[in-house]
Every structure is written in C-alpha cells, then in structure tokens.
Amino acid sequence: MKLEATALFVGLNAAALRTLRGGSLERRFATGALIFSAGSPPRGLFVVLDGSVRVVRSREGRQHVIHLEGPGGTLGEVPLYAGGPYPATAVAAVDTTCAVVARETLFTMMTEDPQLCWRLLERLALRVRGLVERVDALATQDVAARLAAHILARTSADGARQVAVLDGTQTALAEELGTVREVVVRHLRALHRSGVLRRLSRGRYEILRFDTLRQAAGADG
C-alpha cells in the first residue's frame, strides 16, 4: 500500500501531498522486531503500509495487547499530540512496512488541507471507542466468552464450511484476550472435545456448532 492511498491521506490536496512526500520515510521491520518501546521519545506518526503491528503494555512479566493495527492503521498518536514518551510498545506481528511522518510535516499539512484535522480526530475517536469496548469485554466477559467472540470475528465461509483463522502464536492470542497461554490452550481443547471446533491445520479451525459458539460468546440474542 502506498502512503498516499491510505485512508488518512487519500484525496488530500496537492500541496498537502507534496509536504507528505517530503516529510516521511519508510521503514521495514521483521517479524517480532521492536518498532518503538514504552518510555522512548516519539519519532512521528507511524502509518502501517503492509503487515501487522501489536501495541502492548507489560506488567509483572506479562504483556497485554492494547490494540492491533493492519495496513492503513496508525501508531504513536498520544505523544504526537500530548507530548511525552510513548505509553506502550509496538511490535511487528509479521514482516511489516511503516511510513514515519514527522510531527512538523503533519502540522504543516493541517494548514494546507484542514480535512486532515477531521480525519485525525476521527481516527483518534475510533481508537478510544475500541479501547472502551476492550475494557468492557475484559470487565464483563470471562476468557471462554472472549475466546468464542475472537473466533467468531475471524470466521468466514470456505466452500460449504465455516472456518476460523487464528493468526500468530497461542501466546500472542492469550495476550490479546488478557490471559495466559495455558488458559487459551485449555479452552480450545474444551471446544474441540465438545464438538464445537475441528482443527484443520495450524491456526485453522472448522466451526461445527456455530450456534453453540455464538452462545458462548454471548451473541445468541
């Protein structure tokens, strides 16, 4: 994906796009590479062009996923607007390419094309909404329900079958669900034993009892 084609920048006027070209650079990160760490000084706005990024916080030896970003996603807004260091750590979940846009570049672009201001505000508002929904799920759902909802969100038709694709490691999945790997493994085994899931290959599961999975996720109504 080209930087100018991302949802944040597509359709901006010629002056803003010229400033963008002159004030951004691309960086590539291998799977597992650190993009930035909590407490480090900001380097600008990161825009994911290809790949996937996990933004995490660490506490007492455990990592918790704050949010995930794929192509078109952005990282590093908090210190960009409010100052101070990064509040969380960003790690490449797969081989990833990011564009880094300097703070001064963004401010100049805002004066050249004010619609960028609204796009940045909308993106930040969606991030807040996502965080509120994540906190609500952690507070009101047990791990079994969160896992069932996660599986449903990654299920699609594969011919006559409904197949869920769970990318990444079980440890990464546990961090996203706010638990530990052993708990995730136990619940996946329970879904398999009860006939809800059938493992097809690494990270791929056929959904055999879709309604049961919806009920487990609290989505039966």
C-alpha positions in Angstrom: 0.0 0.0 0.0 1.3 3.5 -0.9 1.2 6.1 1.8 -0.9 8.5 -0.3 -3.5 5.7 -0.8 -4.2 5.1 2.9 -7.5 6.3 4.3 -5.8 9.0 6.3 -4.2 10.8 3.3 -6.1 9.7 0.2 -7.8 12.7 -1.6 -5.9 15.4 0.2 -5.0 18.5 -2.0 -1.8 18.7 -4.0 0.0 21.0 -1.5 -0.6 18.7 1.4 0.6 15.6 -0.6 3.8 17.4 -1.7 4.5 18.1 2.0 3.8 14.5 2.9 6.2 13.2 0.3 9.0 15.5 1.6 8.4 14.8 5.3 8.0 11.0 5.5 10.2 7.9 5.2 9.6 4.2 5.0 11.0 1.6 7.4 10.8 -2.2 7.3 10.5 -4.4 10.4 11.0 -8.2 10.5 8.5 -10.3 12.5 9.0 -9.7 16.2 11.0 -6.5 15.7 10.5 -3.6 18.0 9.0 -0.6 16.3 9.1 1.6 19.4 9.2 0.9 23.1 7.2 2.4 26.0 9.1 5.3 27.6 11.1 6.2 24.4 10.8 9.6 22.8 8.4 10.0 19.9 9.7 9.9 16.3 6.5 10.9 14.5 3.3 9.2 13.3 3.7 5.6 12.1 1.4 4.5 9.3 1.3 0.8 8.6 1.6 0.2 4.9 1.9 -3.6 4.9 1.9 -6.2 7.7 0.5 -6.1 11.2 1.5 -4.4 14.5 0.7 -5.3 18.1 0.7 -2.5 20.6 1.3 -3.9 24.1 1.8 -2.9 27.7 3.9 -5.1 30.0 3.3 -5.6 33.7 4.7 -8.2 36.1 6.2 -10.1 33.3 3.0 -10.4 31.3 2.1 -8.5 28.1 -1.4 -7.2 27.4 -2.5 -6.1 23.9 -3.8 -2.6 23.8 -4.7 -2.6 20.1 -3.7 -4.2 16.8 -3.1 -2.3 13.5 -3.0 -3.5 10.0 -2.5 -1.8 6.6 -3.7 1.8 6.9 -3.5 1.8 10.7 -1.6 4.4 12.7 0.6 4.3 15.7 2.1 6.8 18.1 -0.6 9.5 18.3 -0.5 10.1 22.1 3.0 11.6 22.3 2.4 13.3 18.9 -0.4 15.4 20.3 0.2 15.4 24.1 4.0 15.3 24.3 6.0 12.9 26.5 7.2 9.4 25.6 5.4 6.5 24.1 3.0 5.0 26.6 3.1 1.5 25.1 5.4 -0.7 23.0 4.8 -1.6 19.3 6.0 -4.9 17.9 5.8 -6.2 14.3 3.4 -9.2 14.4 4.6 -10.2 10.9 7.1 -8.7 8.4 5.8 -5.1 8.3 6.5 -1.8 6.5 5.6 1.5 8.1 5.9 5.1 6.9 7.0 7.6 9.6 5.6 11.0 9.2 7.3 13.8 11.1 5.2 15.9 13.6 6.1 19.1 11.8 5.0 17.6 8.5 1.6 16.8 9.9 1.1 20.3 11.3 2.0 21.9 8.0 -0.3 19.5 6.2 -3.2 20.5 8.5 -2.9 24.1 7.5 -2.7 23.2 3.8 -5.7 20.8 3.9 -7.9 21.2 7.1 -9.8 18.0 6.3 -6.7 16.1 7.6 -7.6 17.5 11.1 -11.0 15.8 11.0 -9.5 12.6 9.8 -7.0 12.5 12.6 -9.8 13.3 15.1 -12.0 10.6 13.7 -9.1 8.1 13.9 -8.4 9.0 17.5 -12.1 8.7 18.4 -12.3 5.3 16.8 -9.3 4.3 18.8 -11.0 5.4 22.1 -14.1 3.5 21.2 -12.1 0.4 20.5 -10.3 0.7 23.9 -13.7 1.2 25.7 -15.1 -1.9 24.0 -11.9 -3.8 25.0 -12.2 -2.7 28.6 -15.9 -3.6 28.7 -15.1 -7.1 27.4 -12.4 -7.7 30.0 -14.7 -6.5 32.7 -17.9 -8.3 31.8 -16.8 -11.5 29.9 -14.8 -14.5 31.1 -12.0 -15.9 29.0 -14.2 -18.5 27.4 -16.6 -15.8 26.1 -13.8 -13.6 24.9 -12.2 -16.5 23.0 -15.5 -17.5 21.4 -16.0 -13.9 20.2 -12.5 -13.8 18.9 -13.0 -17.0 16.9 -16.3 -15.7 15.5 -14.8 -12.5 14.4 -12.2 -14.4 12.3 -14.7 -16.9 10.8 -15.6 -16.9 7.1 -17.1 -19.3 4.6 -14.7 -21.7 2.9 -16.8 -23.5 0.5 -19.5 -25.3 2.5 -17.6 -24.9 5.7 -17.2 -22.1 8.2 -13.5 -21.7 9.0 -11.8 -19.6 11.6 -8.2 -18.5 11.0 -6.3 -17.6 14.2 -3.1 -15.9 13.1 0.0 -15.8 15.3 1.0 -17.9 18.3 -1.1 -19.0 21.2 0.9 -16.7 23.4 0.0 -13.8 21.3 -3.6 -14.8 21.3 -3.6 -15.1 25.1 -2.1 -11.6 25.4 -4.8 -10.2 23.1 -7.5 -11.9 25.3 -6.0 -10.7 28.5 -4.9 -14.1 29.9 -2.1 -16.6 29.6 -1.3 -19.3 27.0 -2.2 -22.2 29.3 -5.8 -20.9 29.7 -6.3 -20.4 26.0 -5.0 -23.9 25.3 -7.4 -25.4 27.8 -10.4 -23.6 26.4 -9.5 -24.5 22.8 -9.3 -28.2 23.8 -12.7 -27.9 25.5 -14.2 -26.5 22.4 -12.6 -29.3 20.4 -13.8 -32.1 22.8 -17.3 -30.8 22.9 -17.5 -30.9 19.1 -17.7 -27.1 18.5 -14.5 -26.9 16.6 -12.4 -29.2 14.5 -8.7 -28.4 13.9 -7.8 -28.4 10.3 -4.2 -27.2 10.5 -2.1 -24.8 12.5 -4.3 -21.8 13.4 -7.3 -23.0 11.2 -10.5 -24.5 12.8 -13.7 -25.6 11.2 -16.8 -24.4 13.1 -19.1 -27.4 13.6 -21.6 -25.9 16.0 -21.9 -22.3 15.1 -24.9 -21.5 17.4 -23.1 -23.0 20.4 -20.1 -20.8 19.7 -22.4 -17.7 19.5 -24.0 -18.6 22.8 -20.6 -19.0 24.4 -19.7 -15.5 23.1 -22.9 -14.1 24.5 -24.1 -13.3 21.0 -27.1 -15.6 20.9 -29.6 -12.8 21.3 
